Amino acid sequence: MMETIRKAGKPCLAHKVLAAGRTVDSPRQVEERMAAALNGIEPADAVIVGMNQRFSDPIGQTAQFVREILAS
């Protein structure tokens, strides 16, 4: 998916980057998947992320991960 997005030549939306939670068992894995998605797309692209309440504060936690990933 990320290869296709990089080749598109237009801004794209990446979705299902957490595989609907099927492959995510910890906040650390959320961070790893977000890093892979954000580093695998172009700067003009965006990521759509679904949230569930499996972990304590998924919205705040994912937002913090994104800020840290994009800052590095």
PDB file of N, CA, C, O and CB in Angstrom:
ATOM      1  N   MET A   1       0.819  -1.184   0.000  1.00  0.00           N
ATOM      2  CA  MET A   1       0.000   0.000   0.000  1.00  0.00           C
ATOM      3  C   MET A   1       0.864   1.249   0.000  1.00  0.00           C
ATOM      4  O   MET A   1       0.604   2.184  -0.757  1.00  0.00           O
ATOM      5  CB  MET A   1      -0.932  -0.003   1.193  1.00  0.00           C
ATOM      6  N   MET A   2       1.896   1.273   0.848  1.00  0.00           N
ATOM      7  CA  MET A   2       2.714   2.480   0.942  1.00  0.00           C
ATOM      8  C   MET A   2       3.493   2.734  -0.351  1.00  0.00           C
ATOM      9  O   MET A   2       3.689   3.885  -0.740  1.00  0.00           O
ATOM     10  CB  MET A   2       3.682   2.369   2.122  1.00  0.00           C
ATOM     11  N   GLU A   3       3.927   1.687  -1.003  1.00  0.00           N
ATOM     12  CA  GLU A   3       4.634   1.848  -2.279  1.00  0.00           C
ATOM     13  C   GLU A   3       3.708   2.481  -3.322  1.00  0.00           C
ATOM     14  O   GLU A   3       4.121   3.374  -4.062  1.00  0.00           O
ATOM     15  CB  GLU A   3       5.165   0.479  -2.788  1.00  0.00           C
ATOM     16  N   THR A   4       2.481   2.026  -3.379  1.00  0.00           N
ATOM     17  CA  THR A   4       1.505   2.585  -4.313  1.00  0.00           C
ATOM     18  C   THR A   4       1.222   4.042  -3.991  1.00  0.00           C
ATOM     19  O   THR A   4       1.134   4.868  -4.899  1.00  0.00           O
ATOM     20  CB  THR A   4       0.205   1.777  -4.282  1.00  0.00           C
ATOM     21  N   ILE A   5       1.078   4.370  -2.707  1.00  0.00           N
ATOM     22  CA  ILE A   5       0.838   5.749  -2.298  1.00  0.00           C
ATOM     23  C   ILE A   5       2.013   6.639  -2.711  1.00  0.00           C
ATOM     24  O   ILE A   5       1.802   7.739  -3.222  1.00  0.00           O
ATOM     25  CB  ILE A   5       0.611   5.828  -0.773  1.00  0.00           C
ATOM     26  N   ARG A   6       3.240   6.177  -2.497  1.00  0.00           N
ATOM     27  CA  ARG A   6       4.418   6.978  -2.872  1.00  0.00           C
ATOM     28  C   ARG A   6       4.469   7.218  -4.375  1.00  0.00           C
ATOM     29  O   ARG A   6       4.929   8.274  -4.809  1.00  0.00           O
ATOM     30  CB  ARG A   6       5.708   6.282  -2.415  1.00  0.00           C
ATOM     31  N   LYS A   7       4.011   6.272  -5.172  1.00  0.00           N
ATOM     32  CA  LYS A   7       4.057   6.391  -6.625  1.00  0.00           C
ATOM     33  C   LYS A   7       2.880   7.176  -7.210  1.00  0.00           C
ATOM     34  O   LYS A   7       2.905   7.511  -8.394  1.00  0.00           O
ATOM     35  CB  LYS A   7       4.095   5.022  -7.236  1.00  0.00           C
ATOM     36  N   ALA A   8       1.871   7.471  -6.428  1.00  0.00           N
ATOM     37  CA  ALA A   8       0.635   8.062  -6.942  1.00  0.00           C
ATOM     38  C   ALA A   8       0.830   9.435  -7.575  1.00  0.00           C
ATOM     39  O   ALA A   8       0.151   9.760  -8.549  1.00  0.00           O
ATOM     40  CB  ALA A   8      -0.366   8.171  -5.835  1.00  0.00           C
ATOM     41  N   GLY A   9       1.731  10.237  -7.052  1.00  0.00           N
ATOM     42  CA  GLY A   9       1.935  11.565  -7.605  1.00  0.00           C
ATOM     43  C   GLY A   9       0.910  12.592  -7.153  1.00  0.00           C
ATOM     44  O   GLY A   9       0.995  13.757  -7.542  1.00  0.00           O
ATOM     45  N   LYS A  10      -0.039  12.191  -6.352  1.00  0.00           N
ATOM     46  CA  LYS A  10      -1.050  13.086  -5.788  1.00  0.00           C
ATOM     47  C   LYS A  10      -1.187  12.754  -4.302  1.00  0.00           C
ATOM     48  O   LYS A  10      -0.855  11.645  -3.883  1.00  0.00           O
ATOM     49  CB  LYS A  10      -2.435  12.942  -6.538  1.00  0.00           C
ATOM     50  N   PRO A  11      -1.672  13.706  -3.505  1.00  0.00           N
ATOM     51  CA  PRO A  11      -1.883  13.404  -2.095  1.00  0.00           C
ATOM     52  C   PRO A  11      -2.863  12.236  -1.921  1.00  0.00           C
ATOM     53  O   PRO A  11      -3.873  12.155  -2.620  1.00  0.00           O
ATOM     54  CB  PRO A  11      -2.402  14.646  -1.360  1.00  0.00           C
ATOM     55  N   CYS A  12      -2.559  11.352  -0.999  1.00  0.00           N
ATOM     56  CA  CYS A  12      -3.381  10.164  -0.741  1.00  0.00           C
ATOM     57  C   CYS A  12      -3.701  10.041   0.738  1.00  0.00           C
ATOM     58  O   CYS A  12      -3.056  10.663   1.583  1.00  0.00           O
ATOM     59  CB  CYS A  12      -2.670   8.896  -1.233  1.00  0.00           C
ATOM     60  N   LEU A  13      -4.696   9.236   1.036  1.00  0.00           N
ATOM     61  CA  LEU A  13      -5.050   8.886   2.402  1.00  0.00           C
ATOM     62  C   LEU A  13      -4.700   7.419   2.628  1.00  0.00           C
ATOM     63  O   LEU A  13      -5.181   6.539   1.914  1.00  0.00           O
ATOM     64  CB  LEU A  13      -6.561   9.156   2.681  1.00  0.00           C
ATOM     65  N   ALA A  14      -3.867   7.168   3.616  1.00  0.00           N
ATOM     66  CA  ALA A  14      -3.548   5.782   3.993  1.00  0.00           C
ATOM     67  C   ALA A  14      -4.509   5.380   5.105  1.00  0.00           C
ATOM     68  O   ALA A  14      -4.707   6.130   6.061  1.00  0.00           O
ATOM     69  CB  ALA A  14      -2.038   5.630   4.457  1.00  0.00           C
ATOM     70  N   HIS A  15      -5.096   4.213   4.981  1.00  0.00           N
ATOM     71  CA  HIS A  15      -6.007   3.768   6.037  1.00  0.00           C
ATOM     72  C   HIS A  15      -5.720   2.317   6.378  1.00  0.00           C
ATOM     73  O   HIS A  15      -4.999   1.620   5.664  1.00  0.00           O
ATOM     74  CB  HIS A  15      -7.483   3.942   5.608  1.00  0.00           C
ATOM     75  N   LYS A  16      -6.301   1.880   7.484  1.00  0.00           N
ATOM     76  CA  LYS A  16      -6.097   0.528   7.997  1.00  0.00           C
ATOM     77  C   LYS A  16      -4.638   0.279   8.366  1.00  0.00           C
ATOM     78  O   LYS A  16      -4.163  -0.851   8.256  1.00  0.00           O
ATOM     79  CB  LYS A  16      -6.553  -0.498   6.968  1.00  0.00           C
ATOM     80  N   VAL A  17      -3.918   1.315   8.803  1.00  0.00           N
ATOM     81  CA  VAL A  17      -2.495   1.161   9.127  1.00  0.00           C
ATOM     82  C   VAL A  17      -2.281   0.344  10.403  1.00  0.00           C
ATOM     83  O   VAL A  17      -1.174  -0.133  10.652  1.00  0.00           O
ATOM     84  CB  VAL A  17      -1.843   2.533   9.280  1.00  0.00           C
ATOM     85  N   LEU A  18      -3.318   0.182  11.200  1.00  0.00           N
ATOM     86  CA  LEU A  18      -3.215  -0.653  12.398  1.00  0.00           C
ATOM     87  C   LEU A  18      -3.895  -2.003  12.187  1.00  0.00           C
ATOM     88  O   LEU A  18      -4.099  -2.746  13.147  1.00  0.00           O
ATOM     89  CB  LEU A  18      -3.835   0.064  13.605  1.00  0.00           C
ATOM     90  N   ALA A  19      -4.243  -2.327  10.957  1.00  0.00           N
ATOM     91  CA  ALA A  19      -4.851  -3.618  10.600  1.00  0.00           C
ATOM     92  C   ALA A  19      -6.080  -3.918  11.456  1.00  0.00           C
ATOM     93  O   ALA A  19      -6.283  -5.056  11.880  1.00  0.00           O
ATOM     94  CB  ALA A  19      -3.826  -4.747  10.754  1.00  0.00           C
ATOM     95  N   ALA A  20      -6.881  -2.917  11.702  1.00  0.00           N
ATOM     96  CA  ALA A  20      -8.100  -3.061  12.510  1.00  0.00           C
ATOM     97  C   ALA A  20      -7.812  -3.648  13.888  1.00  0.00           C
ATOM     98  O   ALA A  20      -8.674  -4.284  14.494  1.00  0.00           O
ATOM     99  CB  ALA A  20      -9.110  -3.941  11.783  1.00  0.00           C
ATOM    100  N   GLY A  21      -6.610  -3.433  14.370  1.00  0.00           N
ATOM    101  CA  GLY A  21      -6.232  -3.911  15.699  1.00  0.00           C
ATOM    102  C   GLY A  21      -5.863  -5.385  15.766  1.00  0.00           C
ATOM    103  O   GLY A  21      -5.484  -5.875  16.830  1.00  0.00           O
ATOM    104  N   ARG A  22      -5.966  -6.095  14.662  1.00  0.00           N
ATOM    105  CA  ARG A  22      -5.686  -7.533  14.684  1.00  0.00           C
ATOM    106  C   ARG A  22      -4.225  -7.841  14.974  1.00  0.00           C
ATOM    107  O   ARG A  22      -3.916  -8.914  15.491  1.00  0.00           O
ATOM    108  CB  ARG A  22      -6.077  -8.153  13.367  1.00  0.00           C
ATOM    109  N   THR A  23      -3.328  -6.928  14.653  1.00  0.00           N
ATOM    110  CA  THR A  23      -1.898  -7.182  14.873  1.00  0.00           C
ATOM    111  C   THR A  23      -1.316  -6.281  15.952  1.00  0.00           C
ATOM    112  O   THR A  23      -0.097  -6.190  16.095  1.00  0.00           O
ATOM    113  CB  THR A  23      -1.125  -6.988  13.579  1.00  0.00           C
ATOM    114  N   VAL A  24      -2.167  -5.627  16.701  1.00  0.00           N
ATOM    115  CA  VAL A  24      -1.704  -4.665  17.705  1.00  0.00           C
ATOM    116  C   VAL A  24      -2.114  -5.149  19.096  1.00  0.00           C
ATOM    117  O   VAL A  24      -3.298  -5.235  19.421  1.00  0.00           O
ATOM    118  CB  VAL A  24      -2.284  -3.242  17.423  1.00  0.00           C
ATOM    119  N   ASP A  25      -1.100  -5.462  19.908  1.00  0.00           N
ATOM    120  CA  ASP A  25      -1.377  -5.956  21.253  1.00  0.00           C
ATOM    121  C   ASP A  25      -0.836  -5.058  22.355  1.00  0.00           C
ATOM    122  O   ASP A  25      -0.959  -5.386  23.535  1.00  0.00           O
ATOM    123  CB  ASP A  25      -0.805  -7.325  21.410  1.00  0.00           C
ATOM    124  N   SER A  26      -0.234  -3.921  21.984  1.00  0.00           N
ATOM    125  CA  SER A  26       0.326  -3.039  23.000  1.00  0.00           C
ATOM    126  C   SER A  26       0.482  -1.637  22.430  1.00  0.00           C
ATOM    127  O   SER A  26       0.505  -1.463  21.211  1.00  0.00           O
ATOM    128  CB  SER A  26       1.682  -3.574  23.508  1.00  0.00           C
ATOM    129  N   PRO A  27       0.588  -0.635  23.299  1.00  0.00           N
ATOM    130  CA  PRO A  27       0.850   0.718  22.817  1.00  0.00           C
ATOM    131  C   PRO A  27       2.158   0.797  22.006  1.00  0.00           C
ATOM    132  O   PRO A  27       2.256   1.576  21.058  1.00  0.00           O
ATOM    133  CB  PRO A  27       0.908   1.688  24.001  1.00  0.00           C
ATOM    134  N   ARG A  28       3.129   0.011  22.374  1.00  0.00           N
ATOM    135  CA  ARG A  28       4.405   0.001  21.637  1.00  0.00           C
ATOM    136  C   ARG A  28       4.174  -0.422  20.184  1.00  0.00           C
ATOM    137  O   ARG A  28       4.775   0.148  19.273  1.00  0.00           O
ATOM    138  CB  ARG A  28       5.427  -0.956  22.320  1.00  0.00           C
ATOM    139  N   GLN A  29       3.316  -1.407  19.961  1.00  0.00           N
ATOM    140  CA  GLN A  29       3.028  -1.838  18.604  1.00  0.00           C
ATOM    141  C   GLN A  29       2.252  -0.771  17.832  1.00  0.00           C
ATOM    142  O   GLN A  29       2.435  -0.628  16.623  1.00  0.00           O
ATOM    143  CB  GLN A  29       2.246  -3.144  18.624  1.00  0.00           C
ATOM    144  N   VAL A  30       1.397  -0.029  18.512  1.00  0.00           N
ATOM    145  CA  VAL A  30       0.721   1.097  17.863  1.00  0.00           C
ATOM    146  C   VAL A  30       1.769   2.083  17.371  1.00  0.00           C
ATOM    147  O   VAL A  30       1.715   2.538  16.228  1.00  0.00           O
ATOM    148  CB  VAL A  30      -0.281   1.794  18.836  1.00  0.00           C
ATOM    149  N   GLU A  31       2.723   2.412  18.235  1.00  0.00           N
ATOM    150  CA  GLU A  31       3.786   3.351  17.862  1.00  0.00           C
ATOM    151  C   GLU A  31       4.589   2.826  16.675  1.00  0.00           C
ATOM    152  O   GLU A  31       4.886   3.583  15.751  1.00  0.00           O
ATOM    153  CB  GLU A  31       4.720   3.608  19.056  1.00  0.00           C
ATOM    154  N   GLU A  32       4.942   1.553  16.686  1.00  0.00           N
ATOM    155  CA  GLU A  32       5.709   0.965  15.587  1.00  0.00           C
ATOM    156  C   GLU A  32       4.944   1.032  14.268  1.00  0.00           C
ATOM    157  O   GLU A  32       5.516   1.386  13.237  1.00  0.00           O
ATOM    158  CB  GLU A  32       6.063  -0.484  15.907  1.00  0.00           C
ATOM    159  N   ARG A  33       3.647   0.691  14.295  1.00  0.00           N
ATOM    160  CA  ARG A  33       2.836   0.728  13.065  1.00  0.00           C
ATOM    161  C   ARG A  33       2.645   2.146  12.559  1.00  0.00           C
ATOM    162  O   ARG A  33       2.663   2.390  11.353  1.00  0.00           O
ATOM    163  CB  ARG A  33       1.473   0.085  13.306  1.00  0.00           C
ATOM    164  N   MET A  34       2.461   3.085  13.488  1.00  0.00           N
ATOM    165  CA  MET A  34       2.316   4.489  13.072  1.00  0.00           C
ATOM    166  C   MET A  34       3.611   4.993  12.445  1.00  0.00           C
ATOM    167  O   MET A  34       3.577   5.698  11.436  1.00  0.00           O
ATOM    168  CB  MET A  34       1.924   5.382  14.277  1.00  0.00           C
ATOM    169  N   ALA A  35       4.756   4.637  13.035  1.00  0.00           N
ATOM    170  CA  ALA A  35       6.043   5.050  12.472  1.00  0.00           C
ATOM    171  C   ALA A  35       6.223   4.478  11.078  1.00  0.00           C
ATOM    172  O   ALA A  35       6.659   5.186  10.170  1.00  0.00           O
ATOM    173  CB  ALA A  35       7.200   4.608  13.379  1.00  0.00           C
ATOM    174  N   ALA A  36       5.892   3.205  10.894  1.00  0.00           N
ATOM    175  CA  ALA A  36       6.018   2.586   9.570  1.00  0.00           C
ATOM    176  C   ALA A  36       5.127   3.299   8.555  1.00  0.00           C
ATOM    177  O   ALA A  36       5.548   3.558   7.428  1.00  0.00           O
ATOM    178  CB  ALA A  36       5.655   1.087   9.636  1.00  0.00           C
ATOM    179  N   ALA A  37       3.902   3.615   8.955  1.00  0.00           N
ATOM    180  CA  ALA A  37       2.977   4.295   8.039  1.00  0.00           C
ATOM    181  C   ALA A  37       3.455   5.700   7.706  1.00  0.00           C
ATOM    182  O   ALA A  37       3.507   6.077   6.536  1.00  0.00           O
ATOM    183  CB  ALA A  37       1.575   4.356   8.644  1.00  0.00           C
ATOM    184  N   LEU A  38       3.805   6.476   8.726  1.00  0.00           N
ATOM    185  CA  LEU A  38       4.206   7.865   8.489  1.00  0.00           C
ATOM    186  C   LEU A  38       5.523   7.965   7.737  1.00  0.00           C
ATOM    187  O   LEU A  38       5.713   8.888   6.945  1.00  0.00           O
ATOM    188  CB  LEU A  38       4.317   8.606   9.803  1.00  0.00           C
ATOM    189  N   ASN A  39       6.429   7.037   7.970  1.00  0.00           N
ATOM    190  CA  ASN A  39       7.706   7.050   7.262  1.00  0.00           C
ATOM    191  C   ASN A  39       7.594   6.436   5.868  1.00  0.00           C
ATOM    192  O   ASN A  39       8.494   6.601   5.044  1.00  0.00           O
ATOM    193  CB  ASN A  39       8.755   6.304   8.070  1.00  0.00           C
ATOM    194  N   GLY A  40       6.504   5.736   5.602  1.00  0.00           N
ATOM    195  CA  GLY A  40       6.339   5.069   4.325  1.00  0.00           C
ATOM    196  C   GLY A  40       5.539   5.835   3.304  1.00  0.00           C
ATOM    197  O   GLY A  40       5.424   5.399   2.158  1.00  0.00           O
ATOM    198  N   ILE A  41       4.975   6.984   3.693  1.00  0.00           N
ATOM    199  CA  ILE A  41       4.189   7.784   2.764  1.00  0.00           C
ATOM    200  C   ILE A  41       4.886   9.116   2.519  1.00  0.00           C
ATOM    201  O   ILE A  41       5.893   9.433   3.152  1.00  0.00           O
ATOM    202  CB  ILE A  41       2.758   8.007   3.305  1.00  0.00           C
ATOM    203  N   GLU A  42       4.341   9.879   1.601  1.00  0.00           N
ATOM    204  CA  GLU A  42       4.905  11.191   1.280  1.00  0.00           C
ATOM    205  C   GLU A  42       4.409  12.253   2.270  1.00  0.00           C
ATOM    206  O   GLU A  42       3.370  12.065   2.903  1.00  0.00           O
ATOM    207  CB  GLU A  42       4.537  11.594  -0.167  1.00  0.00           C
ATOM    208  N   PRO A  43       5.144  13.367   2.410  1.00  0.00           N
ATOM    209  CA  PRO A  43       4.739  14.409   3.366  1.00  0.00           C
ATOM    210  C   PRO A  43       3.353  15.002   3.112  1.00  0.00           C
ATOM    211  O   PRO A  43       2.704  15.448   4.058  1.00  0.00           O
ATOM    212  CB  PRO A  43       5.743  15.511   3.346  1.00  0.00           C
ATOM    213  N   ALA A  44       2.887  15.021   1.875  1.00  0.00           N
ATOM    214  CA  ALA A  44       1.566  15.590   1.575  1.00  0.00           C
ATOM    215  C   ALA A  44       0.433  14.601   1.833  1.00  0.00           C
ATOM    216  O   ALA A  44      -0.737  14.981   1.769  1.00  0.00           O
ATOM    217  CB  ALA A  44       1.517  16.052   0.129  1.00  0.00           C
ATOM    218  N   ASP A  45       0.754  13.350   2.120  1.00  0.00           N
ATOM    219  CA  ASP A  45      -0.251  12.326   2.362  1.00  0.00           C
ATOM    220  C   ASP A  45      -0.735  12.374   3.811  1.00  0.00           C
ATOM    221  O   ASP A  45      -0.120  13.014   4.663  1.00  0.00           O
ATOM    222  CB  ASP A  45       0.311  10.938   2.034  1.00  0.00           C
ATOM    223  N   ALA A  46      -1.840  11.691   4.072  1.00  0.00           N
ATOM    224  CA  ALA A  46      -2.409  11.667   5.421  1.00  0.00           C
ATOM    225  C   ALA A  46      -2.730  10.225   5.813  1.00  0.00           C
ATOM    226  O   ALA A  46      -2.821   9.337   4.965  1.00  0.00           O
ATOM    227  CB  ALA A  46      -3.687  12.555   5.503  1.00  0.00           C
ATOM    228  N   VAL A  47      -2.897  10.019   7.112  1.00  0.00           N
ATOM    229  CA  VAL A  47      -3.223   8.703   7.641  1.00  0.00           C
ATOM    230  C   VAL A  47      -4.560   8.792   8.362  1.00  0.00           C
ATOM    231  O   VAL A  47      -4.786   9.704   9.157  1.00  0.00           O
ATOM    232  CB  VAL A  47      -2.105   8.184   8.595  1.00  0.00           C
ATOM    233  N   ILE A  48      -5.439   7.846   8.083  1.00  0.00           N
ATOM    234  CA  ILE A  48      -6.715   7.727   8.793  1.00  0.00           C
ATOM    235  C   ILE A  48      -6.541   6.596   9.804  1.00  0.00           C
ATOM    236  O   ILE A  48      -6.200   5.472   9.434  1.00  0.00           O
ATOM    237  CB  ILE A  48      -7.930   7.447   7.799  1.00  0.00           C
ATOM    238  N   VAL A  49      -6.775   6.897  11.070  1.00  0.00           N
ATOM    239  CA  VAL A  49      -6.553   5.906  12.121  1.00  0.00           C
ATOM    240  C   VAL A  49      -7.841   5.682  12.889  1.00  0.00           C
ATOM    241  O   VAL A  49      -8.435   6.626  13.409  1.00  0.00           O
ATOM    242  CB  VAL A  49      -5.425   6.352  13.076  1.00  0.00           C
ATOM    243  N   GLY A  50      -8.269   4.436  12.957  1.00  0.00           N
ATOM    244  CA  GLY A  50      -9.409   4.080  13.796  1.00  0.00           C
ATOM    245  C   GLY A  50      -8.943   3.910  15.233  1.00  0.00           C
ATOM    246  O   GLY A  50      -7.803   3.514  15.476  1.00  0.00           O
ATOM    247  N   MET A  51      -9.795   4.199  16.160  1.00  0.00           N
ATOM    248  CA  MET A  51      -9.434   4.103  17.577  1.00  0.00           C
ATOM    249  C   MET A  51     -10.399   3.168  18.295  1.00  0.00           C
ATOM    250  O   MET A  51     -11.588   3.116  17.982  1.00  0.00           O
ATOM    251  CB  MET A  51      -9.438   5.502  18.244  1.00  0.00           C
ATOM    252  N   ASN A  52      -9.865   2.436  19.259  1.00  0.00           N
ATOM    253  CA  ASN A  52     -10.730   1.704  20.171  1.00  0.00           C
ATOM    254  C   ASN A  52     -10.199   1.915  21.576  1.00  0.00           C
ATOM    255  O   ASN A  52      -9.129   2.493  21.765  1.00  0.00           O
ATOM    256  CB  ASN A  52     -10.798   0.182  19.808  1.00  0.00           C
ATOM    257  N   GLN A  53     -10.927   1.458  22.531  1.00  0.00           N
ATOM    258  CA  GLN A  53     -10.583   1.722  23.927  1.00  0.00           C
ATOM    259  C   GLN A  53      -9.783   0.594  24.569  1.00  0.00           C
ATOM    260  O   GLN A  53      -9.816   0.438  25.789  1.00  0.00           O
ATOM    261  CB  GLN A  53     -11.837   1.961  24.722  1.00  0.00           C
ATOM    262  N   ARG A  54      -9.070  -0.192  23.775  1.00  0.00           N
ATOM    263  CA  ARG A  54      -8.285  -1.294  24.339  1.00  0.00           C
ATOM    264  C   ARG A  54      -7.220  -0.782  25.299  1.00  0.00           C
ATOM    265  O   ARG A  54      -6.963  -1.400  26.332  1.00  0.00           O
ATOM    266  CB  ARG A  54      -7.632  -2.106  23.222  1.00  0.00           C
ATOM    267  N   PHE A  55      -6.605   0.334  24.962  1.00  0.00           N
ATOM    268  CA  PHE A  55      -5.565   0.914  25.805  1.00  0.00           C
ATOM    269  C   PHE A  55      -6.129   2.153  26.488  1.00  0.00           C
ATOM    270  O   PHE A  55      -7.204   2.620  26.111  1.00  0.00           O
ATOM    271  CB  PHE A  55      -4.292   1.265  24.972  1.00  0.00           C
ATOM    272  N   SER A  56      -5.441   2.689  27.468  1.00  0.00           N
ATOM    273  CA  SER A  56      -5.989   3.710  28.355  1.00  0.00           C
ATOM    274  C   SER A  56      -6.475   4.980  27.665  1.00  0.00           C
ATOM    275  O   SER A  56      -7.596   5.412  27.935  1.00  0.00           O
ATOM    276  CB  SER A  56      -4.971   4.074  29.351  1.00  0.00           C
ATOM    277  N   ASP A  57      -5.706   5.584  26.810  1.00  0.00           N
ATOM    278  CA  ASP A  57      -6.080   6.841  26.154  1.00  0.00           C
ATOM    279  C   ASP A  57      -5.630   6.769  24.695  1.00  0.00           C
ATOM    280  O   ASP A  57      -4.627   7.387  24.340  1.00  0.00           O
ATOM    281  CB  ASP A  57      -5.441   8.085  26.884  1.00  0.00           C
ATOM    282  N   PRO A  58      -6.337   6.039  23.850  1.00  0.00           N
ATOM    283  CA  PRO A  58      -5.850   5.819  22.486  1.00  0.00           C
ATOM    284  C   PRO A  58      -5.703   7.090  21.666  1.00  0.00           C
ATOM    285  O   PRO A  58      -4.773   7.189  20.866  1.00  0.00           O
ATOM    286  CB  PRO A  58      -6.768   4.891  21.775  1.00  0.00           C
ATOM    287  N   ILE A  59      -6.576   8.051  21.836  1.00  0.00           N
ATOM    288  CA  ILE A  59      -6.486   9.271  21.040  1.00  0.00           C
ATOM    289  C   ILE A  59      -5.269  10.086  21.461  1.00  0.00           C
ATOM    290  O   ILE A  59      -4.455  10.466  20.619  1.00  0.00           O
ATOM    291  CB  ILE A  59      -7.769  10.111  21.183  1.00  0.00           C
ATOM    292  N   GLY A  60      -5.142  10.351  22.735  1.00  0.00           N
ATOM    293  CA  GLY A  60      -4.001  11.117  23.227  1.00  0.00           C
ATOM    294  C   GLY A  60      -2.686  10.405  22.993  1.00  0.00           C
ATOM    295  O   GLY A  60      -1.692  11.026  22.618  1.00  0.00           O
ATOM    296  N   GLN A  61      -2.683   9.108  23.214  1.00  0.00           N
ATOM    297  CA  GLN A  61      -1.463   8.321  23.046  1.00  0.00           C
ATOM    298  C   GLN A  61      -1.013   8.291  21.586  1.00  0.00           C
ATOM    299  O   GLN A  61       0.170   8.470  21.296  1.00  0.00           O
ATOM    300  CB  GLN A  61      -1.681   6.895  23.556  1.00  0.00           C
ATOM    301  N   THR A  62      -1.947   8.067  20.673  1.00  0.00           N
ATOM    302  CA  THR A  62      -1.598   8.039  19.251  1.00  0.00           C
ATOM    303  C   THR A  62      -1.160   9.416  18.780  1.00  0.00           C
ATOM    304  O   THR A  62      -0.227   9.526  17.984  1.00  0.00           O
ATOM    305  CB  THR A  62      -2.785   7.547  18.410  1.00  0.00           C
ATOM    306  N   ALA A  63      -1.811  10.464  19.254  1.00  0.00           N
ATOM    307  CA  ALA A  63      -1.398  11.823  18.894  1.00  0.00           C
ATOM    308  C   ALA A  63       0.028  12.095  19.369  1.00  0.00           C
ATOM    309  O   ALA A  63       0.815  12.708  18.647  1.00  0.00           O
ATOM    310  CB  ALA A  63      -2.367  12.861  19.496  1.00  0.00           C
ATOM    311  N   GLN A  64       0.361  11.648  20.566  1.00  0.00           N
ATOM    312  CA  GLN A  64       1.724  11.830  21.078  1.00  0.00           C
ATOM    313  C   GLN A  64       2.722  11.055  20.228  1.00  0.00           C
ATOM    314  O   GLN A  64       3.792  11.574  19.908  1.00  0.00           O
ATOM    315  CB  GLN A  64       1.817  11.380  22.551  1.00  0.00           C
ATOM    316  N   PHE A  65       2.392   9.819  19.857  1.00  0.00           N
ATOM    317  CA  PHE A  65       3.271   9.031  18.990  1.00  0.00           C
ATOM    318  C   PHE A  65       3.531   9.772  17.680  1.00  0.00           C
ATOM    319  O   PHE A  65       4.671   9.852  17.223  1.00  0.00           O
ATOM    320  CB  PHE A  65       2.654   7.642  18.707  1.00  0.00           C
ATOM    321  N   VAL A  66       2.478  10.310  17.080  1.00  0.00           N
ATOM    322  CA  VAL A  66       2.618  11.019  15.795  1.00  0.00           C
ATOM    323  C   VAL A  66       3.511  12.234  15.965  1.00  0.00           C
ATOM    324  O   VAL A  66       4.390  12.471  15.136  1.00  0.00           O
ATOM    325  CB  VAL A  66       1.236  11.447  15.244  1.00  0.00           C
ATOM    326  N   ARG A  67       3.304  13.010  17.020  1.00  0.00           N
ATOM    327  CA  ARG A  67       4.161  14.192  17.251  1.00  0.00           C
ATOM    328  C   ARG A  67       5.628  13.781  17.375  1.00  0.00           C
ATOM    329  O   ARG A  67       6.504  14.420  16.792  1.00  0.00           O
ATOM    330  CB  ARG A  67       3.714  14.949  18.532  1.00  0.00           C
ATOM    331  N   GLU A  68       5.894  12.723  18.129  1.00  0.00           N
ATOM    332  CA  GLU A  68       7.275  12.273  18.311  1.00  0.00           C
ATOM    333  C   GLU A  68       7.882  11.735  17.009  1.00  0.00           C
ATOM    334  O   GLU A  68       9.038  12.017  16.697  1.00  0.00           O
ATOM    335  CB  GLU A  68       7.332  11.198  19.392  1.00  0.00           C
ATOM    336  N   ILE A  69       7.105  10.967  16.261  1.00  0.00           N
ATOM    337  CA  ILE A  69       7.598  10.399  15.001  1.00  0.00           C
ATOM    338  C   ILE A  69       7.913  11.506  14.007  1.00  0.00           C
ATOM    339  O   ILE A  69       8.966  11.493  13.371  1.00  0.00           O
ATOM    340  CB  ILE A  69       6.566   9.423  14.400  1.00  0.00           C
ATOM    341  N   LEU A  70       7.000  12.466  13.871  1.00  0.00           N
ATOM    342  CA  LEU A  70       7.215  13.542  12.901  1.00  0.00           C
ATOM    343  C   LEU A  70       8.318  14.506  13.325  1.00  0.00           C
ATOM    344  O   LEU A  70       8.916  15.173  12.480  1.00  0.00           O
ATOM    345  CB  LEU A  70       5.928  14.310  12.691  1.00  0.00           C
ATOM    346  N   ALA A  71       8.592  14.585  14.618  1.00  0.00           N
ATOM    347  CA  ALA A  71       9.660  15.460  15.103  1.00  0.00           C
ATOM    348  C   ALA A  71      11.045  14.876  14.850  1.00  0.00           C
ATOM    349  O   ALA A  71      12.032  15.611  14.795  1.00  0.00           O
ATOM    350  CB  ALA A  71       9.481  15.725  16.584  1.00  0.00           C
ATOM    351  N   SER A  72      11.119  13.560  14.698  1.00  0.00           N
ATOM    352  CA  SER A  72      12.434  12.921  14.517  1.00  0.00           C
ATOM    353  C   SER A  72      12.851  12.857  13.069  1.00  0.00           C
ATOM    354  O   SER A  72      13.929  12.350  12.759  1.00  0.00           O
ATOM    355  CB  SER A  72      12.424  11.527  15.090  1.00  0.00           C
TER     356      SER A  72
END
